[in-house]
Amino acid sequence: MTTPFLLTLALAAEPPAVVVVSPDDPALAARALETEGLPVRLSSAAMPAMAAAEAPGVTDERVVAARKAWVQADFQRCLSALADDALVTDALGRRDATAAARALAWRVACKVGARQPEGARRDAEWLAALGLALPPDVGLMTPDVETLFPAAARAVDQEARVGVTVESSVAGAAVAVDGRPGACIAPCRMELRRGVHVIEVSADGYTPRLAVAAVAAPGVALTLPLTPADPSLASAQWAARRAAGEAVDSGRSARLLATALRASRLVVLAAGEGGLVRGALAVDGVVQARGEREAVPALVTDLLVRGRVVAPSTPWWKRWPFWVAVGAAVVATSVTTGVVLANRPVTTRVELSP
């Protein structure tokens, strides 16, 4: 009674789906789809497109409006255009140091014109604490504005730095400070100038996390958890890594591609040396097998078997039909032998003692 039920389940089960890509040579993926004899559904997918350049942010528009107001000596309108601190922190979050520096520098100029010396000094010191280069258009400002910047830099340099500890939910996440990458690798401790800073934690396959932190004594401790990236972000991260020379079949590239293409099972192929083709199989974003072969179908089969997506082929003498046939033959032979023995004449000898 159980055999037909199990057979029905086996027939109803969907074969596993496997996506095959070859970023540098689409012909390899096409040849992989010709692989026969595997209980899987092979398909190809379009590669992620390179990310488009970002449009100028609102910070640049506000700076242009502030400059026009400053030239017209309308310092209140100038201040209104640049009053929001988010213009600076958002620019730093986009890693646009020039836009952040221009917003702060022109806010200093507006406050000097509006006769707000303390506010102008604080903004000049914030600019110095961020370690940003002065924008080229500082030369258009009046001398009393220009002299504020070196004075603020000297004052900031004389202050003791503040320790900042950064942790994340992803080990090895990269930490950027004020739009500058490479500050450290989480978990880590940094020494920053007093003031407001933008801390970013990022890792491939995850959505970057920003924090605007007011750094002051005795210190700051930040814990920034990361969430998995969506396919669009993973595509952009993969394209950036690829442009930087990342191998298409590396573990990081395969993980990002699997997310970008929504492929739980992904085979990545690339041309190797000496006419060979190399490949990697990622299951749920983790590389499970690597290989190199001359023939693409043989490589795909090898990867799927070693990655345990499919079972290895069984020799003919181990397959169940063979043993069913053998069993049937044994049964038939036993029956025949029994019939022959049963039909043989029985001879009874009786001997009488003298």
C-alpha positions in Angstrom: 0.0 0.0 0.0 2.9 2.4 0.7 4.7 1.9 -2.6 2.2 3.7 -4.9 1.9 6.6 -2.4 5.7 7.1 -2.3 5.9 6.8 -6.1 3.2 9.5 -6.4 5.2 11.8 -4.1 8.4 11.3 -6.1 6.6 12.1 -9.3 5.0 15.2 -7.9 8.3 16.6 -6.5 9.7 19.5 -8.4 13.3 19.1 -9.7 15.6 21.7 -8.1 16.1 24.9 -10.1 19.7 25.9 -10.9 20.6 29.3 -12.4 23.8 29.4 -14.6 25.6 32.6 -15.4 28.9 33.5 -17.1 29.4 37.3 -16.8 32.4 37.4 -19.2 31.3 34.8 -21.8 27.6 34.2 -22.2 28.4 31.4 -24.6 29.5 29.3 -21.6 26.2 29.6 -19.9 24.4 28.6 -23.2 26.6 25.5 -23.4 25.8 24.7 -19.8 22.1 24.6 -20.6 22.8 21.8 -23.0 23.8 19.5 -20.1 21.6 16.4 -20.3 20.7 13.6 -17.8 20.5 15.7 -14.7 17.3 15.8 -12.6 17.4 19.7 -12.4 15.9 22.7 -14.2 18.8 24.7 -15.6 18.2 28.3 -16.6 20.2 31.4 -17.4 19.7 35.0 -16.1 20.7 38.5 -17.3 23.6 40.0 -15.4 23.0 43.0 -13.1 23.5 46.4 -14.9 26.0 48.9 -13.7 24.6 51.4 -11.4 23.7 54.8 -12.9 25.5 57.9 -11.6 23.7 59.7 -8.8 22.0 63.0 -9.5 23.4 66.0 -7.6 22.0 66.2 -4.1 19.9 69.0 -2.6 23.0 70.3 -0.8 24.4 71.6 -4.0 21.2 73.5 -4.8 21.0 75.0 -1.4 24.6 76.2 -1.6 23.9 77.9 -5.0 20.9 79.7 -3.5 23.0 80.7 -0.4 25.8 82.1 -2.6 23.3 84.3 -4.6 21.8 85.6 -1.4 25.2 86.3 0.1 26.3 88.3 -3.0 23.1 90.3 -2.6 23.9 90.9 1.1 20.6 89.1 2.0 22.2 87.2 4.9 19.0 86.0 6.5 18.0 84.3 3.2 21.5 83.0 3.0 21.2 81.4 6.4 17.7 80.0 5.7 19.1 78.1 2.7 21.8 76.4 4.8 20.3 76.2 8.3 19.6 72.5 8.4 22.6 70.4 9.7 21.2 67.5 7.6 22.6 69.2 4.5 26.1 68.5 5.8 25.4 65.0 7.3 23.5 63.8 4.2 26.3 64.9 2.0 28.8 63.0 4.2 26.5 60.0 4.0 26.7 60.1 0.2 30.5 60.4 0.6 30.3 63.8 -1.1 32.9 65.6 1.0 33.0 68.6 -1.3 29.3 69.3 -0.9 29.5 69.0 2.8 32.5 71.4 3.0 30.8 74.0 0.7 27.6 73.9 2.9 29.6 74.6 6.1 31.9 77.2 4.6 29.1 79.2 3.1 27.2 79.0 6.3 30.2 80.5 8.1 30.2 83.3 5.5 26.4 83.9 6.0 26.8 84.1 9.8 29.7 86.5 9.5 27.6 88.7 7.3 24.6 88.4 9.7 27.0 89.4 12.6 26.8 86.0 14.4 30.5 85.5 15.3 30.0 82.7 17.7 27.8 80.7 15.3 30.4 81.3 12.6 33.2 80.1 14.8 31.4 76.9 15.8 30.7 76.0 12.1 34.3 76.7 11.2 35.4 74.4 14.0 33.0 71.7 12.8 34.5 72.0 9.4 37.9 71.6 10.9 36.8 68.7 13.1 35.5 66.8 10.0 39.0 67.2 8.4 37.5 68.4 5.2 39.4 70.4 2.6 38.3 74.0 2.1 36.3 74.3 -1.1 37.8 76.3 -4.0 35.1 79.0 -3.8 36.4 80.1 -0.3 38.5 82.6 -2.3 35.3 84.4 -3.2 34.6 85.2 0.4 35.7 88.3 2.3 39.0 88.3 4.2 37.3 88.3 7.6 35.6 85.0 6.7 38.7 83.5 5.3 40.8 84.1 8.4 38.2 82.2 10.5 39.1 78.8 9.0 42.8 78.6 9.9 42.0 79.9 13.4 39.4 77.2 13.9 41.7 74.5 12.7 44.4 75.6 15.2 41.8 75.5 18.0 40.5 72.0 17.1 44.1 70.6 16.8 44.8 71.7 20.4 42.0 69.7 21.8 42.3 66.1 23.0 40.7 63.6 20.7 37.8 61.4 21.9 37.7 57.6 21.7 34.9 56.1 19.7 34.1 52.4 19.8 32.2 50.9 16.8 30.6 47.4 16.8 28.3 45.7 14.3 26.3 42.5 13.9 28.5 41.5 10.9 32.1 40.6 11.8 34.6 42.4 9.5 32.2 45.2 8.5 34.1 48.2 7.1 33.8 51.5 9.0 33.9 54.9 7.2 34.0 58.2 9.0 32.7 61.5 7.5 32.5 59.9 4.0 36.1 58.6 4.1 36.3 54.8 3.8 38.9 52.6 5.5 38.7 54.1 9.0 38.8 50.6 10.6 37.2 47.1 10.6 34.5 46.5 13.2 34.7 45.9 16.1 37.3 48.7 16.5 38.2 51.9 18.4 39.0 55.2 16.8 40.2 58.6 18.1 38.1 61.5 16.6 38.0 65.2 17.1 35.2 66.6 19.2 32.1 67.4 17.2 29.4 65.8 15.1 30.5 63.0 12.9 28.9 60.6 10.4 29.8 56.9 11.0 29.0 54.4 8.4 29.2 50.6 8.7 29.0 48.5 5.5 29.6 45.0 4.3 29.0 43.2 1.0 25.6 41.7 0.9 24.2 44.0 3.6 22.5 47.4 3.6 25.0 50.1 4.9 24.0 51.7 8.2 24.7 55.4 9.1 24.8 57.1 12.4 25.2 60.8 13.2 27.1 60.9 16.4 27.9 63.8 18.7 31.4 62.9 19.8 32.4 64.4 23.2 34.2 63.3 26.3 34.5 60.7 27.9 33.8 58.7 24.7 31.2 57.2 22.5 30.2 53.6 21.9 28.1 52.7 18.8 26.5 49.4 17.8 25.3 49.4 14.3 23.5 46.1 13.2 23.2 45.4 9.5 20.3 43.9 7.5 20.7 41.8 4.4 20.8 43.8 1.1 17.9 43.6 -1.3 18.6 42.4 -4.9 19.0 45.9 -6.3 21.6 46.9 -3.7 23.4 43.5 -4.1 23.5 44.2 -7.9 25.2 47.5 -7.3 27.7 46.0 -4.9 28.5 43.2 -7.3 29.0 45.7 -10.2 31.3 47.8 -8.0 33.4 44.8 -7.0 33.5 43.6 -10.6 34.7 47.0 -11.8 37.4 46.8 -9.1 38.7 43.5 -10.6 36.9 41.0 -8.4 37.0 37.4 -9.9 33.5 36.5 -11.1 33.6 33.1 -9.4 35.0 34.3 -6.1 33.0 33.6 -2.9 32.1 37.2 -2.5 31.0 37.6 -6.1 28.9 34.4 -6.0 27.2 35.5 -2.8 26.3 38.9 -4.2 25.1 37.4 -7.5 23.0 34.9 -5.8 21.2 37.7 -3.9 21.0 39.9 -7.0 19.5 37.2 -9.1 17.4 35.6 -6.3 19.0 32.3 -7.1 19.2 29.8 -4.2 21.4 27.5 -6.4 23.8 29.4 -8.7 26.5 28.1 -11.0 29.1 30.8 -12.1 31.3 29.9 -15.0 34.5 31.6 -16.3 37.2 30.9 -18.9 40.2 29.3 -17.3 43.8 28.8 -18.5 44.7 26.4 -21.3 41.2 26.2 -22.8 39.7 25.0 -19.5 36.5 26.3 -18.0 36.3 26.9 -14.3 33.2 27.2 -12.2 31.7 27.5 -8.8 28.4 26.4 -7.3 26.8 28.5 -4.6 23.9 27.2 -2.5 22.1 29.9 -0.5 25.0 32.3 -1.3 27.7 30.0 0.0 30.2 28.3 -2.4 29.9 24.5 -2.0 32.0 23.3 -4.9 34.6 24.4 -7.4 35.9 22.7 -10.4 37.7 23.0 -13.8 37.0 21.0 -16.9 37.4 21.1 -20.6 33.7 20.4 -21.3 31.1 22.7 -19.8 28.4 20.0 -19.3 30.9 17.8 -17.5 31.9 20.7 -15.3 28.2 21.5 -14.5 27.5 17.9 -13.6 30.6 17.6 -11.4 29.7 20.8 -9.5 26.1 19.7 -8.9 27.2 16.3 -7.7 30.0 17.5 -5.4 27.7 20.2 -4.2 25.1 17.6 -3.3 22.4 19.2 -5.5 22.0 15.9 -7.3 23.1 12.4 -6.4 25.9 10.7 -8.3 24.9 8.3 -11.0 24.7 4.7 -9.8 26.5 1.9 -11.6 24.2 -0.5 -13.5 24.9 -3.3 -11.2 23.8 -1.2 -8.2 20.5 0.0 -9.7 17.2 -1.5 -8.4 16.0 -2.8 -11.8 19.0 -5.0 -12.1 18.4 -6.6 -8.7 14.7 -6.9 -9.4 15.6 -8.9 -12.5 18.1 -11.0 -10.6 15.6 -11.6 -7.9 13.0 -12.6 -10.5 15.5 -14.9 -12.1 16.3 -16.6 -8.8 12.7 -17.0 -7.9 12.0 -18.5 -11.4 14.9 -20.9 -11.0 13.8 -22.0 -7.6 10.3 -22.6 -8.8 11.5 -24.6 -11.8 13.8 -26.7 -9.6 11.0 -27.4 -7.2 8.7 -28.5 -10.0 11.3 -30.8 -11.4 12.0 -32.3 -8.1 8.3 -32.7 -7.4 7.7 -34.5 -10.7 10.6 -37.0 -10.4 9.4 -40.7 -9.9 9.9 -42.1 -6.5 11.6 -45.5 -6.2 11.2 -47.5 -3.0 13.6 -50.3 -2.3 12.6 -52.9 0.3 15.3 -55.4 1.4 14.5 -58.5 3.5 17.0 -59.9 5.8 17.8 -63.6 5.4 
